[in-house]
Amino acid sequence: MAIEGPLRELGIHDVFQLLDLSRKTGMLRVSSELREDEGVVLFDGGRVVQASIRSMAIPTESGAITQKEMERQARLHIESVVFELMSWREGFFSFEERSRDEMPGQSRVTVSTESLLMEGARRIDEWSRIADIVPNLTVVPELAPVEADRDGAMLDLLPHEWQVLTMIDGARDLRAIAAALARDEFEIAKIAYGLATTGVIVLQSARRLTPESERITTSEYLAVAATMSLSTELAAARAAVEQFLRSSPSGPAAPEARDALDALARLQRVLEARANG
């Protein structure tokens, strides 16, 4: 049985809820001419097992990766796709019921549709609070110019904020940074909001950047930052992360802490190279 119609008559949240409550198995296709985009979500017994959007890259694994990490990244991708589709207010949806044998591929990851709906509602509420600064994930973060009255001041950042800072190159948008770090897109948006409101970064529209004469490049910023007391701040941040790893070397947050430690080490090497150059 096919279920289809325009989103203006039956919102995407209602569509997901209907498929969840009726425990449907099949393929949901959502298209938007306005966005020139299309998403596909596969359901198994009302749970989401796969999801993709044409404009959103599918994460690829590089190097050795554990099965647990593969599943974590697959779940993150499903969530990112579903939360993006939940923001669509226009377009057309169609659901085609299929048997399990007709479904493409097999997925080890299944996500509760109810939990996605609850988290989606929470994010919509939380996003409304940061939308003035971070309107969407396509904004491009850039390092803010260093003001004269802040010369010599230390940056008091958390390890995950340093991790995001090391990925800023004036070209990547927030979605690309989240993909590069294999982190949740909404968490990256909230980190960017914090960095922007404290004046560490500025956020530019992906389609309308400021003139080159008004922008400060990453190289220029790092050259100035190298004259500040960042090395002390970085050392303190690294010491805090190392202490955490010593106290909980195999805890659930240990992989993220090691990633943050690597990011801090890379940033310190760059700053030292700038200072010595």
Secondary structure as UniProt FT lines:
FT   STRAND          2..6
FT   TURN            7..9
FT   HELIX           12..21
FT   TURN            22..23
FT   STRAND          26..32
FT   TURN            33..36
FT   STRAND          37..44
FT   TURN            45..46
FT   STRAND          47..53
FT   TURN            54..55
FT   HELIX           67..85
FT   TURN            86..87
FT   STRAND          92..97
FT   HELIX           100..102
FT   HELIX           113..130
FT   TURN            131..133
FT   TURN            137..138
FT   STRAND          140..143
FT   HELIX           148..150
FT   TURN            151..152
FT   HELIX           159..165
FT   TURN            166..167
FT   HELIX           174..181
FT   HELIX           185..197
FT   TURN            198..199
FT   STRAND          201..204
FT   HELIX           212..214
FT   HELIX           218..225
FT   TURN            226..229
FT   HELIX           230..247
FT   TURN            249..250
FT   TURN            252..253
FT   HELIX           254..276
//
